[in-house]
Amino acid sequence: MEDSADGNLHEFAVAELPPPPASTWRIIGPGVVAAGVGLASGEFILFPYIASKVGLVFVWAAAVGLITQFFINMEIERYTLATGETVLTGFSRLGRHWGLFFAALALVANLWPGWMLSSATLTTYLFGGDARTIAIVMLVAMGLILTLSPVVYRALEGTQFLKVAAVLALILIAALFAIPGDLWGKTPALVADVRIPAEALGWPLLMGAMAYAGAGGGQNLCQSNWIRDKGFGMGIHAPRIVSPLTGEPQAAPGTGWRFVPDAENLARWRDWWRFANTEQLVTFVAISFVTILFTSLLAHATLGGQGGLANNIGFLRVEGVALSASVGGWFGTLFWAVGAFSLFAAALGIVDYTARLAADVLRTSYLKTRNESILYAMLVWAIVATGIAILASGLDQPLVLLVVSGCIAAFMMFFYSILLIRLGRLLDPALRPRPYRLAAMGWAVLLFGALSAITIVDQAGRLMR
């Protein structure tokens, strides 16, 4: 493997590739975190909204989007499994400032505390109160969680495990009490009735739903940070982000390692690769798809054909009221409670990955004498403080920020899919992606390139009206 062209990053040190654990369950975690952070507006609002309008004819797009992101995530994981470096550090080997470029885009895209305000709004459906005040309290709590936990990844993983468990419990209860029995028999035929309802809903909405099912934007890039903190492959050699106050001191991180590709190490590599693929499929892909299917089915059963529905947080209020009327007040309350916690957990993950990406890039390429955990904590509280200032000012989300966020997410995925293809060529030939995976990445470039173009044209047209 080569050093970066400008000599900014050190050459890879040689280290041992550890053997993978005997059981897949030992490495379950990063995929659950990805699913937990990604289970937000797309799963609770966007796909259910589509289902309330046109039924289950577009659920197939969730499968396409998730499978596409599976291949993207595995190329991100491939680099970290092989080197212990994050993918942004890898991008910096292709050009010094690529890592900073993507970290900055993630920061701009997530500047507005939208998920936290959405969680607070659902909380007001339960207890009343002012959504902005509740959101400010939640932001402070989030900052404390992310900076006082001895090992930040463990706190994040525990929160996302709890969220996923709550969502799956809601799905099970909904299956028993809220979805009519005759609808279950019709579901396979409804899902198999594949359509593209562009005339009824518009291309930008449909393409966005397909592309962002499960995750999107900067979240996919952070998959490499999460598997490194979990100790996957060569990531075992990298220090973890800890609390500057309660965590144990960590050695300064190196830029990365390589292992000798002999027979024993290549056998270990194949085992790690199999484990990582399995973990991603049975957690991120499966959990995300099951959630989209059941929330869509629930919305179709509850609100199908109802007019006047908005594709925003107000959709969940209408759905909760309808569920209270059809099943009982207890179920509407449960629906809002799980939704509020889910959006809080999503916001927690969004702030974590935004600060994590930026801290990694700054520490590795620019501030080499600084402690990454301290940089991370400073960035977390900077994001929290910015969110509090925005909420306290009473500002609504500016239209231009909505436009920028949508365009950034699409553009990031288009561009880093191209760079991931290039990054694989830095690895030893025995570790590089096979042709079918390169073809899948080519499809990702086409998908997100089309989505970028559609999003930019659509949003530019909206601004000009």
MARKOL-557833 format. One record per residue (C-alpha): residue in three letters; x, y, z. Coordinates in Angstrom, 3 decimals, decimal comma. Example, Ala and Ser with C-alpha at 12.3 -4.5 7.8 and 13.67 -1.06 7.14 Angstrom:
('ala'; (12,300; -4,500; 7,800));
('ser'; (13,670; -1,060; 7,140));
This chain:
('met'; (0,000; 0,000; 0,000));
('glu'; (1,201; 3,436; -0,906));
('asp'; (1,762; 6,528; 1,160));
('ser'; (-0,163; 9,681; 0,277));
('ala'; (1,115; 11,635; -2,681));
('asp'; (1,840; 14,803; -0,705));
('gly'; (3,594; 12,989; 2,161));
('asn'; (1,173; 14,376; 4,740));
('leu'; (0,352; 10,932; 6,164));
('his'; (2,865; 8,418; 7,429));
('glu'; (3,428; 5,078; 5,778));
('phe'; (1,525; 2,096; 7,144));
('ala'; (3,200; 0,289; 10,021));
('val'; (3,223; -3,509; 10,007));
('ala'; (1,004; -5,183; 12,611));
('glu'; (-0,774; -8,476; 13,174));
('leu'; (-4,274; -9,085; 11,881));
('pro'; (-6,083; -10,545; 14,906));
('pro'; (-8,215; -13,648; 14,508));
('pro'; (-11,963; -12,961; 14,401));
('pro'; (-14,148; -14,033; 17,333));
('ala'; (-15,544; -17,547; 17,275));
('ser'; (-19,142; -16,272; 17,269));
('thr'; (-20,779; -13,652; 15,054));
('trp'; (-22,694; -12,363; 18,078));
('arg'; (-19,428; -11,027; 19,513));
('ile'; (-19,191; -8,447; 16,729));
('ile'; (-22,859; -7,484; 16,465));
('gly'; (-23,095; -3,746; 17,034));
('pro'; (-21,980; -1,365; 14,254));
('gly'; (-24,795; -2,478; 11,957));
('val'; (-27,313; -1,990; 14,759));
('val'; (-25,871; 1,476; 15,393));
('ala'; (-26,199; 2,278; 11,675));
('ala'; (-29,794; 1,029; 11,635));
('gly'; (-30,638; 2,846; 14,861));
('val'; (-29,230; 6,179; 13,700));
('gly'; (-30,812; 5,741; 10,278));
('leu'; (-34,300; 4,896; 11,599));
('ala'; (-35,609; 8,442; 11,494));
('ser'; (-37,817; 10,454; 9,168));
('gly'; (-37,568; 8,046; 6,231));
('glu'; (-38,820; 5,086; 8,247));
('phe'; (-41,324; 6,963; 10,434));
('ile'; (-42,583; 9,626; 8,013));
('leu'; (-41,435; 9,300; 4,401));
('phe'; (-42,256; 5,672; 3,536));
('pro'; (-45,409; 5,630; 5,723));
('tyr'; (-46,538; 8,825; 3,982));
('ile'; (-46,018; 7,185; 0,600));
('ala'; (-47,937; 4,100; 1,783));
('ser'; (-50,855; 6,240; 3,017));
('lys'; (-51,086; 7,767; -0,464));
('val'; (-50,474; 4,848; -2,829));
('gly'; (-50,272; 1,700; -0,700));
('leu'; (-47,260; -0,631; -0,641));
('val'; (-46,349; -0,345; -4,318));
('phe'; (-43,069; 1,470; -3,561));
('val'; (-41,707; -0,684; -0,730));
('trp'; (-39,479; -2,415; -3,287));
('ala'; (-37,474; 0,818; -3,505));
('ala'; (-36,467; 0,452; 0,147));
('ala'; (-34,883; -2,903; -0,681));
('val'; (-33,008; -1,380; -3,623));
('gly'; (-31,762; 1,532; -1,535));
('leu'; (-30,691; -0,675; 1,365));
('ile'; (-28,847; -3,161; -0,829));
('thr'; (-27,052; -0,288; -2,564));
('gln'; (-26,005; 1,112; 0,805));
('phe'; (-24,926; -2,363; 1,924));
('phe'; (-22,330; -2,455; -0,859));
('ile'; (-21,228; 1,103; -0,057));
('asn'; (-20,898; 0,318; 3,643));
('met'; (-18,901; -2,830; 2,970));
('glu'; (-16,372; -0,942; 0,822));
('ile'; (-16,073; 1,556; 3,675));
('glu'; (-15,572; -1,329; 6,109));
('arg'; (-13,126; -3,086; 3,778));
('tyr'; (-10,618; -0,252; 4,069));
('thr'; (-10,834; -0,065; 7,864));
('leu'; (-10,714; -3,841; 8,295));
('ala'; (-7,520; -3,907; 6,222));
('thr'; (-5,762; -0,840; 7,677));
('gly'; (-7,365; 0,263; 10,946));
('glu'; (-7,735; 3,724; 9,390));
('thr'; (-11,050; 5,440; 8,903));
('val'; (-12,225; 5,915; 5,373));
('leu'; (-11,791; 9,702; 5,645));
('thr'; (-8,109; 9,162; 6,421));
('gly'; (-8,004; 6,941; 3,357));
('phe'; (-9,552; 9,702; 1,261));
('ser'; (-6,848; 12,035; 2,599));
('arg'; (-4,279; 9,654; 1,092));
('leu'; (-5,861; 10,352; -2,286));
('gly'; (-5,559; 14,091; -1,663));
('arg'; (-4,778; 15,830; 1,607));
('his'; (-8,025; 17,771; 2,005));
('trp'; (-10,592; 15,181; 0,873));
('gly'; (-11,260; 14,058; 4,457));
('leu'; (-11,819; 17,620; 5,641));
('phe'; (-14,059; 18,247; 2,630));
('phe'; (-16,488; 15,464; 3,584));
('ala'; (-16,337; 16,229; 7,310));
('ala'; (-17,221; 19,859; 6,576));
('leu'; (-20,123; 18,827; 4,336));
('ala'; (-21,497; 16,568; 7,094));
('leu'; (-21,256; 19,432; 9,574));
('val'; (-23,103; 21,877; 7,303));
('ala'; (-25,802; 19,311; 6,465));
('asn'; (-26,463; 18,617; 10,162));
('leu'; (-26,220; 22,177; 11,470));
('trp'; (-29,962; 22,540; 12,078));
('pro'; (-31,176; 20,539; 15,148));
('gly'; (-34,142; 19,161; 13,236));
('trp'; (-34,235; 15,636; 14,676));
('met'; (-34,112; 16,952; 18,237));
('leu'; (-36,944; 19,400; 17,590));
('ser'; (-38,964; 16,582; 15,997));
('ser'; (-38,399; 14,386; 19,062));
('ala'; (-39,430; 17,266; 21,321));
('thr'; (-42,549; 17,870; 19,233));
('leu'; (-43,615; 14,237; 19,676));
('thr'; (-42,947; 14,613; 23,394));
('thr'; (-45,440; 17,494; 23,490));
('tyr'; (-48,065; 15,150; 22,038));
('leu'; (-47,559; 13,054; 25,174));
('phe'; (-47,097; 15,628; 27,932));
('gly'; (-47,709; 19,057; 26,440));
('gly'; (-45,191; 21,873; 26,928));
('asp'; (-43,077; 23,949; 24,595));
('ala'; (-41,212; 21,960; 21,947));
('arg'; (-38,251; 24,348; 21,740));
('thr'; (-37,663; 24,316; 25,498));
('ile'; (-37,844; 20,514; 25,560));
('ala'; (-35,452; 20,328; 22,609));
('ile'; (-32,918; 22,535; 24,412));
('val'; (-33,051; 20,251; 27,480));
('met'; (-32,594; 17,235; 25,184));
('leu'; (-29,587; 18,841; 23,503));
('val'; (-27,876; 19,368; 26,861));
('ala'; (-28,651; 15,764; 27,856));
('met'; (-27,226; 14,553; 24,568));
('gly'; (-24,008; 16,496; 25,087));
('leu'; (-23,615; 14,971; 28,548));
('ile'; (-24,203; 11,436; 27,238));
('leu'; (-21,597; 11,791; 24,508));
('thr'; (-18,903; 13,439; 26,617));
('leu'; (-19,267; 11,789; 30,020));
('ser'; (-19,454; 8,164; 28,888));
('pro'; (-16,104; 6,416; 29,611));
('val'; (-16,175; 4,868; 26,125));
('val'; (-18,393; 6,877; 23,782));
('tyr'; (-19,078; 4,051; 21,320));
('arg'; (-20,466; 1,811; 24,084));
('ala'; (-22,922; 4,508; 25,170));
('leu'; (-24,000; 5,061; 21,564));
('glu'; (-24,306; 1,335; 20,905));
('gly'; (-26,372; 0,798; 24,060));
('thr'; (-28,747; 3,615; 23,128));
('gln'; (-29,242; 2,299; 19,598));
('phe'; (-29,780; -1,274; 20,821));
('leu'; (-32,504; 0,042; 23,140));
('lys'; (-34,046; 2,053; 20,312));
('val'; (-34,100; -0,876; 17,909));
('ala'; (-35,623; -3,097; 20,609));
('ala'; (-38,348; -0,477; 21,240));
('val'; (-39,117; -0,158; 17,524));
('leu'; (-39,286; -3,945; 17,057));
('ala'; (-41,564; -4,209; 20,114));
('leu'; (-43,836; -1,554; 18,598));
('ile'; (-43,913; -3,506; 15,342));
('leu'; (-44,884; -6,706; 17,170));
('ile'; (-47,660; -4,987; 19,128));
('ala'; (-48,901; -3,284; 15,959));
('ala'; (-48,974; -6,647; 14,199));
('leu'; (-51,196; -8,035; 16,967));
('phe'; (-53,556; -5,114; 17,572));
('ala'; (-53,415; -2,451; 14,852));
('ile'; (-53,118; -4,237; 11,503));
('pro'; (-56,311; -6,065; 10,393));
('gly'; (-55,949; -9,803; 9,887));
('asp'; (-57,205; -9,757; 6,305));
('leu'; (-54,518; -7,237; 5,355));
('trp'; (-51,783; -9,726; 6,231));
('gly'; (-52,991; -12,094; 3,540));
('lys'; (-52,984; -9,299; 0,965));
('thr'; (-49,539; -7,933; 1,905));
('pro'; (-47,384; -10,132; -0,414));
('ala'; (-49,522; -9,176; -3,413));
('leu'; (-49,513; -5,500; -2,433));
('val'; (-45,717; -5,445; -2,139));
('ala'; (-45,312; -7,411; -5,380));
('asp'; (-47,423; -4,816; -7,237));
('val'; (-44,307; -2,843; -8,132));
('arg'; (-44,896; 0,676; -9,378));
('ile'; (-43,202; 4,067; -9,593));
('pro'; (-45,949; 6,526; -8,532));
('ala'; (-44,110; 9,593; -9,807));
('glu'; (-47,258; 11,311; -11,082));
('ala'; (-48,912; 11,175; -7,678));
('leu'; (-45,882; 11,957; -5,500));
('gly'; (-43,130; 13,440; -7,687));
('trp'; (-39,660; 12,161; -8,572));
('pro'; (-37,667; 13,978; -5,858));
('leu'; (-39,745; 12,401; -3,058));
('leu'; (-39,501; 8,908; -4,539));
('met'; (-35,799; 9,098; -5,363));
('gly'; (-35,063; 10,476; -1,915));
('ala'; (-36,963; 7,623; -0,288));
('met'; (-35,055; 5,031; -2,314));
('ala'; (-31,628; 6,523; -1,752));
('tyr'; (-31,924; 7,356; 1,933));
('ala'; (-33,675; 4,205; 3,143));
('gly'; (-31,693; 3,238; 6,233));
('ala'; (-28,982; 5,893; 6,214));
('gly'; (-27,429; 8,481; 3,916));
('gly'; (-24,934; 11,303; 3,625));
('gly'; (-22,179; 11,328; 6,220));
('gln'; (-23,637; 8,489; 8,288));
('asn'; (-22,363; 5,818; 5,914));
('leu'; (-18,823; 7,208; 6,173));
('cys'; (-18,879; 6,855; 9,956));
('gln'; (-19,355; 3,103; 9,611));
('ser'; (-15,572; 2,818; 9,511));
('asn'; (-15,221; 4,809; 12,756));
('trp'; (-17,758; 2,610; 14,509));
('ile'; (-16,211; -0,702; 13,439));
('arg'; (-12,798; 0,612; 14,469));
('asp'; (-14,074; 1,431; 17,952));
('lys'; (-15,659; -2,031; 18,060));
('gly'; (-12,255; -3,575; 17,263));
('phe'; (-12,965; -5,097; 13,853));
('gly'; (-9,911; -6,383; 11,983));
('met'; (-6,920; -4,034; 12,064));
('gly'; (-9,094; -1,561; 13,946));
('ile'; (-8,092; -3,449; 17,095));
('his'; (-4,848; -1,450; 17,056));
('ala'; (-6,551; 1,971; 17,023));
('pro'; (-7,471; 3,824; 20,237));
('arg'; (-11,121; 4,529; 20,962));
('ile'; (-12,749; 7,885; 21,623));
('val'; (-13,329; 8,248; 25,375));
('ser'; (-14,600; 10,930; 27,717));
('pro'; (-11,850; 13,432; 28,616));
('leu'; (-13,275; 13,386; 32,166));
('thr'; (-14,253; 9,767; 32,890));
('gly'; (-12,409; 7,716; 30,271));
('glu'; (-9,074; 5,976; 30,590));
('pro'; (-6,096; 7,631; 28,842));
('gln'; (-5,656; 6,467; 25,262));
('ala'; (-2,463; 6,329; 23,237));
('ala'; (-2,164; 8,733; 20,328));
('pro'; (-3,620; 7,117; 17,201));
('gly'; (-1,408; 6,110; 14,315));
('thr'; (-2,442; 6,633; 10,752));
('gly'; (-2,826; 2,945; 10,012));
('trp'; (-1,317; -0,499; 9,718));
('arg'; (-0,914; -3,261; 7,201));
('phe'; (-0,583; -6,988; 7,666));
('val'; (1,608; -9,381; 5,722));
('pro'; (-0,690; -11,155; 3,209));
('asp'; (0,544; -14,671; 3,931));
('ala'; (-1,661; -17,756; 4,001));
('glu'; (-2,574; -17,470; 7,697));
('asn'; (-3,442; -13,771; 7,545));
('leu'; (-5,443; -14,149; 4,340));
('ala'; (-7,464; -16,937; 5,992));
('arg'; (-8,147; -14,588; 8,909));
('trp'; (-9,049; -11,828; 6,463));
('arg'; (-11,629; -14,036; 4,740));
('asp'; (-13,164; -14,845; 8,115));
('trp'; (-13,303; -11,170; 9,093));
('trp'; (-14,832; -10,256; 5,730));
('arg'; (-17,483; -12,949; 6,096));
('phe'; (-18,281; -11,850; 9,655));
('ala'; (-18,520; -8,162; 8,671));
('asn'; (-20,826; -8,872; 5,721));
('thr'; (-23,066; -11,066; 7,862));
('glu'; (-23,240; -8,462; 10,633));
('gln'; (-24,219; -5,719; 8,194));
('leu'; (-26,877; -7,839; 6,466));
('val'; (-28,604; -9,200; 9,564));
('thr'; (-28,597; -5,854; 11,383));
('phe'; (-28,533; -2,744; 9,203));
('val'; (-30,249; -4,171; 6,108));
('ala'; (-32,722; -6,524; 7,799));
('ile'; (-33,753; -4,213; 10,658));
('ser'; (-34,164; -1,216; 8,364));
('phe'; (-36,239; -3,117; 5,793));
('val'; (-38,506; -4,781; 8,358));
('thr'; (-39,114; -1,401; 9,998));
('ile'; (-39,949; 0,292; 6,689));
('leu'; (-42,278; -2,548; 5,686));
('phe'; (-44,224; -2,554; 8,953));
('thr'; (-44,459; 1,226; 9,414));
('ser'; (-45,679; 1,436; 5,818));
('leu'; (-48,203; -1,328; 6,432));
('leu'; (-49,383; 0,385; 9,616));
('ala'; (-49,840; 3,717; 7,838));
('his'; (-51,650; 2,041; 4,947));
('ala'; (-54,015; 0,277; 7,344));
('thr'; (-54,632; 3,396; 9,413));
('leu'; (-54,542; 6,337; 6,992));
('gly'; (-54,856; 4,794; 3,531));
('gly'; (-56,769; 7,119; 1,219));
('gln'; (-57,018; 9,969; 3,742));
('gly'; (-56,422; 13,376; 2,205));
('gly'; (-54,704; 16,450; 3,589));
('leu'; (-51,702; 14,616; 5,045));
('ala'; (-48,411; 16,514; 5,342));
('asn'; (-45,002; 14,953; 4,746));
('asn'; (-43,534; 16,269; 8,015));
('ile'; (-43,677; 15,653; 11,766));
('gly'; (-47,390; 16,528; 11,744));
('phe'; (-47,974; 13,237; 9,913));
('leu'; (-47,111; 11,355; 13,113));
('arg'; (-49,660; 13,366; 15,104));
('val'; (-52,416; 12,460; 12,662));
('glu'; (-51,357; 8,807; 12,660));
('gly'; (-51,188; 8,676; 16,476));
('val'; (-54,705; 10,129; 16,781));
('ala'; (-56,002; 7,602; 14,241));
('leu'; (-54,328; 4,719; 16,102));
('ser'; (-55,817; 5,911; 19,398));
('ala'; (-59,262; 5,895; 17,807));
('ser'; (-58,926; 2,466; 16,163));
('val'; (-56,935; 0,534; 18,779));
('gly'; (-57,077; 2,550; 21,991));
('gly'; (-55,467; 5,549; 23,592));
('trp'; (-52,710; 3,368; 25,027));
('phe'; (-51,448; 2,436; 21,571));
('gly'; (-51,411; 6,018; 20,307));
('thr'; (-49,398; 6,966; 23,396));
('leu'; (-46,994; 4,070; 22,815));
('phe'; (-46,608; 5,061; 19,169));
('trp'; (-45,648; 8,646; 20,059));
('ala'; (-43,365; 7,548; 22,917));
('val'; (-41,391; 5,153; 20,712));
('gly'; (-41,253; 7,791; 17,986));
('ala'; (-39,955; 10,461; 20,381));
('phe'; (-37,243; 8,166; 21,745));
('ser'; (-36,338; 6,980; 18,241));
('leu'; (-35,822; 10,510; 16,948));
('phe'; (-33,817; 11,421; 20,075));
('ala'; (-31,562; 8,407; 19,505));
('ala'; (-31,221; 9,375; 15,830));
('ala'; (-30,180; 12,900; 16,844));
('leu'; (-27,667; 11,438; 19,300));
('gly'; (-26,126; 9,372; 16,524));
('ile'; (-26,118; 12,269; 14,065));
('val'; (-24,219; 14,523; 16,462));
('asp'; (-21,846; 11,655; 17,306));
('tyr'; (-20,946; 10,872; 13,722));
('thr'; (-20,667; 14,529; 12,721));
('ala'; (-18,256; 15,272; 15,582));
('arg'; (-16,473; 11,925; 15,144));
('leu'; (-15,758; 12,480; 11,447));
('ala'; (-14,449; 16,000; 12,045));
('ala'; (-12,315; 15,045; 15,074));
('asp'; (-10,754; 12,148; 13,172));
('val'; (-9,783; 14,317; 10,202));
('leu'; (-8,497; 17,209; 12,306));
('arg'; (-6,406; 14,959; 14,553));
('thr'; (-4,949; 12,839; 11,752));
('ser'; (-4,142; 15,471; 9,130));
('tyr'; (-3,999; 18,894; 10,766));
('leu'; (-3,743; 18,934; 14,582));
('lys'; (-1,422; 15,981; 15,074));
('thr'; (-0,410; 16,902; 18,617));
('arg'; (-3,980; 17,195; 19,904));
('asn'; (-5,982; 14,495; 21,681));
('glu'; (-8,794; 13,180; 19,482));
('ser'; (-11,143; 12,597; 22,427));
('ile'; (-10,808; 16,238; 23,495));
('leu'; (-11,397; 17,434; 19,939));
('tyr'; (-14,476; 15,216; 19,754));
('ala'; (-15,878; 16,590; 23,026));
('met'; (-15,276; 20,180; 21,926));
('leu'; (-17,059; 19,552; 18,632));
('val'; (-20,020; 17,872; 20,351));
('trp'; (-20,553; 20,861; 22,628));
('ala'; (-20,059; 23,289; 19,733));
('ile'; (-22,859; 21,506; 17,837));
('val'; (-25,033; 21,476; 20,975));
('ala'; (-24,398; 25,187; 21,609));
('thr'; (-25,223; 26,042; 17,992));
('gly'; (-28,453; 24,076; 18,202));
('ile'; (-29,443; 25,790; 21,451));
('ala'; (-28,713; 29,221; 19,949));
('ile'; (-30,856; 28,448; 16,893));
('leu'; (-33,754; 27,149; 18,998));
('ala'; (-33,548; 29,978; 21,545));
('ser'; (-33,618; 32,570; 18,760));
('gly'; (-36,993; 31,278; 17,614));
('leu'; (-35,846; 30,883; 14,028));
('asp'; (-37,670; 28,450; 11,792));
('gln'; (-35,578; 26,250; 9,544));
('pro'; (-34,529; 28,495; 6,647));
('leu'; (-35,560; 27,302; 3,194));
('val'; (-32,011; 27,716; 1,952));
('leu'; (-30,776; 25,331; 4,658));
('leu'; (-33,309; 22,725; 3,596));
('val'; (-32,073; 23,064; 0,034));
('val'; (-28,425; 22,856; 1,082));
('ser'; (-28,986; 19,795; 3,302));
('gly'; (-30,783; 17,843; 0,590));
('cys'; (-28,224; 18,673; -2,052));
('ile'; (-25,261; 17,949; 0,240));
('ala'; (-26,464; 14,471; 1,225));
('ala'; (-27,028; 13,440; -2,388));
('phe'; (-23,756; 14,949; -3,596));
('met'; (-21,713; 13,356; -0,791));
('met'; (-22,946; 9,862; -1,598));
('phe'; (-22,362; 10,328; -5,320));
('phe'; (-18,844; 11,632; -4,828));
('tyr'; (-17,594; 9,290; -2,116));
('ser'; (-18,898; 6,289; -4,048));
('ile'; (-16,415; 7,270; -6,769));
('leu'; (-13,598; 7,728; -4,245));
('leu'; (-14,331; 4,356; -2,642));
('ile'; (-13,641; 2,678; -5,988));
('arg'; (-10,288; 4,462; -6,130));
('leu'; (-9,528; 3,713; -2,471));
('gly'; (-9,831; -0,027; -2,991));
('arg'; (-6,864; 0,141; -5,345));
('leu'; (-4,607; 1,223; -2,449));
('leu'; (-5,051; -2,184; -0,854));
('asp'; (-3,062; -5,333; -1,510));
('pro'; (-4,460; -7,116; -4,609));
('ala'; (-5,687; -10,008; -2,456));
('leu'; (-7,907; -7,607; -0,461));
('arg'; (-9,412; -5,604; -3,303));
('pro'; (-13,108; -5,804; -4,254));
('arg'; (-14,267; -8,376; -6,763));
('pro'; (-15,785; -7,317; -10,105));
('tyr'; (-19,407; -7,711; -8,974));
('arg'; (-18,781; -5,395; -6,036));
('leu'; (-17,185; -2,842; -8,339));
('ala'; (-20,276; -3,124; -10,539));
('ala'; (-22,471; -2,492; -7,481));
('met'; (-20,418; 0,612; -6,697));
('gly'; (-20,860; 1,737; -10,288));
('trp'; (-24,620; 1,427; -9,799));
('ala'; (-24,313; 3,517; -6,618));
('val'; (-22,514; 6,254; -8,571));
('leu'; (-25,290; 6,277; -11,169));
('leu'; (-28,079; 6,247; -8,553));
('phe'; (-26,693; 9,040; -6,430));
('gly'; (-25,553; 11,004; -9,449));
('ala'; (-29,125; 10,935; -10,760));
('leu'; (-30,465; 11,792; -7,320));
('ser'; (-28,038; 14,718; -7,005));
('ala'; (-29,135; 16,117; -10,336));
('ile'; (-32,854; 15,677; -9,603));
('thr'; (-32,522; 17,206; -6,131));
('ile'; (-30,542; 20,227; -7,339));
('val'; (-32,886; 20,918; -10,280));
('asp'; (-36,003; 20,472; -8,126));
('gln'; (-34,781; 22,648; -5,256));
('ala'; (-33,450; 25,331; -7,593));
('gly'; (-36,878; 25,430; -9,220));
('arg'; (-38,527; 25,828; -5,810));
('leu'; (-36,243; 28,739; -4,914));
('met'; (-37,001; 30,496; -8,186));
('arg'; (-40,771; 30,329; -7,734));
